Structures are given as structure tokens and as C-alpha cells.
Amino acid sequence: MQKLILMNKRFNLKEIQPKAHLALRGLEIYLESTSIQPLTKELIKIRASQINGCAFCLDLHTRDARKLGETEQRIYLLNAWRETDIYSEEEKIVLALTEEITLIHQHGLSDEVYDKAIMLFGEEKTAQLIMAVININAWNRAGISLRKMPVTDISSKGV
């Protein structure tokens, strides 16, 4: 016998805790001022959201990536980035960094990935990349905890 799980509506973080929502949004605003390319930020957001299983964020950020010119093929292959050559070496390091920080409980951020990031991006940009991964993981956890659903109206947007 299958058990039916009802998805009860949960509160809206922005309404219940506007200062907390604003703090998360503040980190997002800071990240907009960094040297990380917008499409790279979207790849980070998509990959972390795939790992975390946040449907709301996957829907939002795949649409945002397409608006920035990302191809369907690269979006579809993102969860198998190691098995393809369509991502640059820089993107592969960003994706490895994203995975290791998102799955921090497994073994932390390895010296190998950290050292490659520092060598390629330097300390300042590596710090920015780490903060970008931390930020989407926070949004994913809020979205999943509050059962945020993808918007059904493609023209809508919001967190």
C-alpha cells in the first residue's frame, strides 16, 4: 500500500524573517560585484542545486543560464561534467570546488582542488567562488526546508 505524502504549504521566509532574507540577498548583491562571470555563477547555482535536489533553484537558475546564452547541452550534461570536454579547465575547477563544498561532510574541500583554484584564480577570486557556493547552498537549504516549488508561470521569478 502506497502512502500519500501531502506537501503542506510552508511560510515565506521573506515575509516571516525579512532581515534574514535580506542578509542572504545581501550576499547575493555582493557576489554581483565580484569578478565571477554571470554564467559561471549560474553554473555554480545549477550544480549545487542538482546535488541538493532543490527544484525551485534548478528551475530558476537553468532559466537564468539560458537567458545568459548557456546551451541546453551544457545544462543537461552538467551533472556529468567530468565525462565530457565541453567545459573549460576553469569551469571544471569551479565545478569541483562547488561539489566539494556542497558535499562538505564527505571530505571537506580537498587540498588538490583548493590548490588548483588558488593557482588558477588567486586567493581573492577563490574566496569569491567559495562564497558563491556557500550562498547557493544556503538558498537551497531554505528552499527545500520551506518546500519552495518551481514557478509555473515562466514569466514569473522570485525567491
C-alpha positions in Angstrom: 0.0 0.0 0.0 1.4 3.4 -1.0 1.4 6.2 1.5 0.3 9.5 0.1 2.5 12.4 1.3 0.8 15.8 1.3 3.0 18.8 0.7 1.7 21.3 3.3 2.3 24.9 2.4 5.0 26.5 4.5 5.8 30.1 5.3 7.5 32.5 3.1 10.9 33.4 4.6 10.9 36.9 3.1 7.6 37.6 4.9 8.3 35.9 8.3 12.0 36.8 8.6 12.7 39.8 6.3 16.0 40.6 7.9 17.3 37.1 7.4 16.1 37.1 3.8 17.8 40.5 3.3 21.0 39.2 4.7 21.1 36.3 2.2 20.1 38.7 -0.5 22.9 41.0 0.6 25.5 38.2 -0.1 23.9 37.8 -3.5 24.3 41.5 -4.2 27.9 41.4 -3.0 28.5 38.5 -5.4 27.2 40.6 -8.3 30.1 43.0 -7.7 32.8 40.3 -7.9 34.9 39.2 -10.8 33.0 36.0 -11.2 31.3 35.9 -14.6 27.5 35.7 -14.5 27.4 32.5 -16.4 29.9 30.9 -14.1 27.7 31.9 -11.1 24.8 30.2 -12.8 26.8 27.0 -13.3 27.6 27.0 -9.6 24.0 27.6 -8.7 22.7 24.8 -11.0 25.3 22.2 -9.9 24.8 22.8 -6.2 21.1 22.8 -6.7 21.3 19.4 -8.6 23.3 17.9 -5.7 20.9 19.3 -3.1 17.8 18.5 -5.0 16.3 22.0 -4.9 13.7 22.0 -7.7 12.9 25.7 -7.2 16.5 26.8 -7.6 17.1 24.4 -10.5 14.2 25.8 -12.4 15.2 29.4 -11.7 18.9 29.1 -12.4 18.6 26.9 -15.6 16.3 29.6 -17.0 18.7 32.4 -15.9 21.6 30.5 -17.5 19.7 30.2 -20.8 19.0 33.9 -20.8 22.8 34.4 -20.5 23.3 32.2 -23.5 24.1 28.9 -21.9 23.3 25.9 -24.2 20.8 23.1 -23.4 23.6 20.6 -23.9 25.8 22.1 -21.3 22.9 22.4 -18.8 21.9 18.7 -19.5 25.5 17.5 -19.1 26.3 19.5 -16.0 25.9 16.6 -13.6 28.3 14.6 -15.7 30.9 17.3 -16.3 33.8 15.0 -15.6 32.9 12.8 -18.5 32.8 15.5 -21.2 35.1 18.0 -22.7 32.6 20.8 -23.3 33.6 22.6 -20.1 36.8 24.6 -19.8 39.5 23.7 -17.3 38.5 26.8 -15.3 34.9 25.7 -15.3 35.9 22.2 -14.2 37.8 23.6 -11.2 34.8 25.7 -10.3 32.5 22.7 -10.6 34.9 20.6 -8.4 35.0 23.4 -5.9 31.2 23.6 -5.9 30.8 19.8 -5.4 33.3 19.5 -2.6 31.9 22.5 -0.7 28.3 21.4 -1.2 29.2 17.9 -0.1 31.5 19.2 2.7 30.5 16.4 5.0 32.3 13.8 2.8 35.9 15.0 3.0 35.8 18.8 3.0 37.5 20.9 0.4 40.5 18.9 -0.8 44.0 20.3 -1.0 44.1 19.3 -4.6 41.0 21.3 -5.6 41.9 24.2 -3.3 45.4 24.4 -4.7 44.2 24.3 -8.3 41.8 27.1 -7.6 44.4 29.3 -6.0 46.9 28.6 -8.8 44.3 29.5 -11.5 42.2 32.2 -9.8 44.3 33.6 -7.0 43.1 34.0 -3.4 40.7 36.8 -3.9 38.7 35.2 -6.7 38.8 31.7 -5.0 37.3 33.4 -1.9 34.6 34.9 -4.1 33.9 31.5 -5.6 33.7 29.8 -2.2 31.2 32.5 -1.1 29.1 31.9 -4.2 28.9 28.2 -3.4 28.1 28.9 0.2 25.3 31.3 -0.8 23.5 29.0 -3.2 23.8 26.2 -0.6 22.0 28.5 1.9 19.3 29.3 -0.6 18.9 25.6 -1.4 18.5 24.7 2.2 15.9 27.5 2.7 14.1 26.5 -0.4 14.0 22.8 0.4 13.1 23.3 4.1 10.2 25.6 3.1 9.2 23.4 0.1 9.5 26.1 -2.5 8.1 24.9 -5.7 9.2 25.9 -9.2 7.0 28.7 -10.5 4.5 27.5 -13.1 4.4 30.9 -14.9 7.6 31.0 -16.9 7.5 34.8 -16.8 7.5 34.9 -13.0 10.6 35.0 -10.9 11.5 35.2 -7.3 12.8 33.6 -4.2 
